[in-house]
């Protein structure tokens, strides 16, 4: 008796057809709310950290960053930004062997006239990093890369939260 070779292909096609039904979709560009089409970023550090990640995500979604709040359809305020490494565990030599990478941002959104559209909200994100002293430079670079990735994820979440918040108004 020959095994049916069409079964695996049919099963995979069926699974792929059912995948969208569960709500799964590939992570693509963020849907940019109309209010963020021309955004002014107000931040203590407008070209680094979270402001930089927001600039990249907003432009990737089709928005533009303007140089003054008078030109803007909305002003995105980065009220507070924290990025740090916390020691989670210490090895037998007394040196850190595991870190928690922590990022936090507090943001709000107002229109060009200063009317608050989104009240201040806080986003926090953490990741763990096992640290090996023998790979010091590589681990420092890895930690910086993880912080960048966390900021990009948080920037996407900020845009999504703003979109949801504006739709609920």
C-alpha positions in Angstrom: 0.0 0.0 0.0 1.5 3.4 -1.1 1.4 6.3 1.4 -0.6 9.3 0.2 1.9 12.0 -0.7 -0.7 14.7 -1.1 -1.7 14.5 2.6 1.3 16.6 3.9 0.8 19.3 1.3 -2.9 19.4 1.9 -2.4 19.6 5.7 0.1 22.5 5.4 -2.2 24.3 2.9 -5.1 23.9 5.4 -3.1 25.2 8.3 -1.9 28.2 6.3 -5.5 28.9 5.3 -6.7 28.7 9.0 -3.8 30.8 10.4 -5.5 34.3 9.7 -8.7 33.0 11.4 -6.9 33.0 14.8 -5.9 36.6 14.4 -2.3 36.0 13.4 -0.7 38.3 11.0 2.9 39.1 10.1 4.3 42.1 11.7 4.4 44.7 9.0 4.2 48.5 9.1 2.3 50.2 11.9 -1.0 51.8 10.7 -0.3 55.5 11.2 -3.2 57.5 12.8 -4.1 60.6 10.9 -3.1 62.8 13.8 0.5 61.6 13.4 0.9 62.5 9.7 3.0 65.5 10.6 4.4 65.1 14.1 6.6 67.3 16.2 8.7 65.3 18.7 9.2 67.1 22.0 12.1 65.5 23.9 15.1 66.4 26.0 17.2 64.4 23.6 15.5 64.8 20.2 18.0 62.8 18.2 18.9 59.9 20.5 17.1 57.1 22.4 13.4 56.9 22.2 13.0 60.0 20.1 15.2 58.4 17.5 13.3 55.2 17.6 10.0 57.1 17.2 11.4 59.1 14.3 12.3 55.9 12.5 9.0 54.2 13.1 6.9 57.3 12.3 8.7 57.8 9.0 8.5 54.1 8.1 4.8 54.3 8.6 4.5 57.2 6.2 4.5 60.1 8.6 6.9 63.1 8.7 8.7 64.8 11.5 8.4 68.6 11.4 10.8 71.1 13.0 8.3 73.1 15.0 5.0 72.5 16.8 3.3 75.2 14.6 3.8 73.0 11.5 2.5 69.9 13.3 -0.8 68.1 13.3 0.2 66.7 16.7 2.9 67.0 19.3 4.3 63.8 20.8 5.8 64.6 24.2 8.5 62.2 25.6 8.1 63.2 29.2 10.6 60.8 30.7 12.9 58.1 29.4 14.9 55.6 31.4 17.3 53.0 30.0 19.5 51.0 32.5 21.1 47.7 33.3 20.2 46.2 36.6 22.2 43.3 38.2 20.0 40.2 38.6 22.5 37.7 39.8 26.1 37.5 41.0 28.6 34.7 40.3 30.9 33.0 42.8 33.6 35.6 42.1 31.3 38.4 43.2 30.9 39.8 39.8 27.6 40.2 37.9 26.6 37.2 35.8 23.1 38.2 34.8 21.6 41.6 34.0 18.1 42.9 33.5 17.9 45.4 30.7 15.2 47.9 31.6 13.6 50.6 29.4 10.8 53.0 30.4 9.1 55.8 28.6 6.3 58.2 29.6 4.6 59.9 26.7 1.6 62.1 25.9 0.1 63.5 22.8 -1.4 66.9 22.1 -2.7 68.8 19.1 -0.9 71.9 17.7 -3.0 74.2 19.9 -1.9 72.3 23.0 -5.1 70.4 23.7 -4.3 67.0 25.2 -5.3 64.1 23.0 -3.7 61.3 24.9 -3.0 61.6 28.6 0.5 60.6 29.9 1.0 56.9 29.6 3.9 54.7 30.8 5.5 51.9 28.9 8.1 49.5 30.4 10.0 46.7 28.9 12.7 44.4 30.4 14.9 41.7 29.0 17.5 39.4 30.7 21.1 39.1 29.6 23.5 36.5 30.8 26.9 38.2 31.1 30.2 36.4 30.6 33.3 38.4 31.6 35.4 36.6 29.0 33.2 38.1 26.2 33.1 41.6 27.6 33.1 43.6 24.4 30.6 41.3 22.7 28.2 41.3 25.7 28.3 45.1 25.9 27.5 45.3 22.2 24.8 42.8 22.6 23.2 44.8 25.5 23.3 48.0 23.4 21.6 46.1 20.5 18.9 44.7 22.8 18.2 48.2 24.2 17.9 49.5 20.6 15.5 46.7 19.7 13.4 47.4 22.9 13.2 51.1 22.0 11.9 50.2 18.5 9.3 47.9 19.9 8.2 50.5 22.4 8.0 53.1 19.6 5.7 50.8 17.7 3.6 50.3 20.8 3.4 54.0 21.4 2.0 54.5 17.8 -0.5 51.7 18.3 -1.6 53.0 21.7 -2.1 56.5 20.2 -4.1 55.0 17.3 -6.4 53.0 19.7 -6.7 56.0 22.1 -7.7 58.4 19.3 -10.3 55.9 17.9 -11.9 55.6 21.4 -12.5 59.4 21.6 
